[in-house]
């Protein structure tokens, strides 16, 4: 077992499975070694973090652990205090809701503070839907951008798609984005309707799960071949 007791007190970035994938499939044993030696965790949701930790080791004593919640409801003025255990010689872990902490995730605010305070920051290996989908898309992996969510307003979303097309055509840059699960189909309909036939769309759904789906085709080719994306975890990529 890797022993971090004598290591400089650090902030560990702990990846989480993408859905109900088994731990062994996507996380190295080293991560478990680290997790079992940490008593302080910064998490998006305490309940799901507890569930993840029990999945890592069913014998873990959750009541021995301290959790600090970091999400859109958190007062940013208090998050400095979440790192106080490091000053007292303890390691702290950040657990995301899904995938890698600080990537399209509020954990980046804590990491920025840790860097300013010159704390040691240790990223652990784990699944990122952004990188996994890019790897499997066949698109440009040298230059790419993650755009987060596109605008909800229809006019603004179409305008944004045109901007992304311009980046693809002139910067040769892969464009990656996500949508709220119940709006997946509407987003893809807009892509098919408003993007040029030369643009290709990759739909990556339920990555690392048993029903994983990843396929790349020209936008117009998708018209009669769309999978059922309703309430599914999807990530979308555009390129030429």
Secondary structure as UniProt FT lines:
FT   TURN            5..6
FT   STRAND          10..14
FT   HELIX           23..26
FT   HELIX           29..35
FT   TURN            36..37
FT   STRAND          40..43
FT   HELIX           46..56
FT   TURN            58..59
FT   HELIX           62..64
FT   STRAND          66..69
FT   TURN            72..73
FT   HELIX           76..83
FT   HELIX           84..87
FT   TURN            88..89
FT   STRAND          92..95
FT   TURN            101..102
FT   HELIX           107..116
FT   TURN            117..118
FT   STRAND          120..123
FT   HELIX           129..137
FT   STRAND          144..149
FT   HELIX           154..171
FT   STRAND          174..178
FT   HELIX           181..183
FT   HELIX           184..194
FT   TURN            197..198
FT   STRAND          200..205
FT   TURN            207..208
FT   TURN            210..211
FT   STRAND          213..218
FT   HELIX           219..222
FT   TURN            223..225
FT   TURN            230..231
FT   STRAND          234..239
//
